[in-house]
Amino acid sequence: MQYLLLIYLEEERWRESPEPEKQKVYRAYRDLIEELTKAGSYLGGNELQPVTTSSTVRVRNGKRNITDGPFAETKEQLGGYFLVEAKNLDEALAIAARIPSAQDGSIEVRPVVKQ
């Protein structure tokens, strides 16, 4: 079954992190992606641009309304995602716990509906 692992972090904290610390985290991500790819679990993923580049679209009564930024103000912002193949929720949760940003952010695990 496929699971989407949504990676939430505090963008401001990340932005202020020293470059050597960022490189250490990126290296941990690369290592995890390489390992999951070899195991056939990693299907894709990307880091996202900062929330300041996002737009939210709503259509109400046939009228489109576009606002800058995310839908809701939160302490943590969606920073990226992994799409993984896992046998079950327990395996997906175990993968999520290995994502480097789980150490100081959070990972939302959501099953993907297969059409």
BELTANOR-V124589 format. One record per residue. N is the residue number from 1. PSI is psi in whole degrees, 0 to 359 (* if undefined). Layout:
n=(N N)
psi=(PSI PSI)
//
This chain:
n=(1 2 3 4 5 6 7 8 9 10 11 12 13 14 15 16 17 18 19 20 21 22 23 24 25 26 27 28 29 30 31 32 33 34 35 36 37 38 39 40 41 42 43 44 45 46 47 48 49 50 51 52 53 54 55 56 57 58 59 60 61 62 63 64 65 66 67 68 69 70 71 72 73 74 75 76 77 78 79 80 81 82 83 84 85 86 87 88 89 90 91 92 93 94 95 96 97 98 99 100 101 102 103 104 105 106 107 108 109 110 111 112 113 114 115)
psi=(146 143 140 123 105 124 115 138 168 106 318 316 317 315 325 354 142 147 318 323 319 316 324 317 315 321 319 320 312 317 316 316 317 315 314 326 314 326 353 14 331 119 341 173 163 151 145 154 162 154 336 344 357 161 151 131 132 140 120 127 40 1 132 133 124 129 151 145 183 168 320 149 127 163 321 147 154 118 346 185 157 140 120 158 125 151 325 179 320 317 320 319 323 320 315 321 341 350 128 322 351 340 328 6 215 156 119 129 121 127 145 133 121 128 *)
//
